[in-house]
Amino acid sequence: MKHAELSPAEQDKLDAAAFRQLIAHLDTRKDVQNIDLMILADFCRNCLAKWYRAAGEERGLEITDAEARERVYGMAYEDWKAKFQTPATPEQLKAMEGRKRG
């Protein structure tokens, strides 16, 4: 079967599987900081959480920011930050500032 022949339900299943794989991949790369993702790709784990919450709201579900972040981070956001977030380096801050101007 070709991609163009997929039903919307089949496409949703593939999209969901790709999202789950992205979340799993990010979970294995806790060394990659959100600022790195923002500099390189203009999105981060928090963006994914916001998109997840918004998708829920579009479907009439009440999902809090904390719940959405827990889905993306695999734990409470505050716990992830305490365990894995490092202070931004001067280089990261400079790159982030340059991205804002660009």
Residue, then its C-alpha position, 0 to 999 in steps of 0.5 A: m500500500k502506498h502512503a497516498e492510499l492510507s486512510p486518515a485513521e491509518q495516517d493518525k496511527l503512523d503519526a502517533a507512532a512517530f510521535r512516540q518514537l520522537i519522545a522515546h528518542l528524546d528520553t534517551r538524549k537527556d544530554v540534549q538541552n532544550i536550548d540546543l533544540m531551540i537553537l537548531a530546530d526552533f522547537c523543544r520539549n516544552c513546545l511538544a508539550k504545548w502542542y500535545r495540550a493543544a491537540g487535546e483541547e481541540r478534542g475537548l480534553e482538559i490537559t494541564d501544562a504539567e500533565a502535557r510536560e509529564r507526557v513529553y518528559g516522562m516525569a514531572y518537569e521540575d524533576w527533569k529540570a533538577k536531574f538533567q537540565t544544565p545551566a546555559t553556556p555563554e555560547q548557547l546564550k549567544a546562539m539563542e540571541g542570534r537566532k532571535r535576531g535572525 
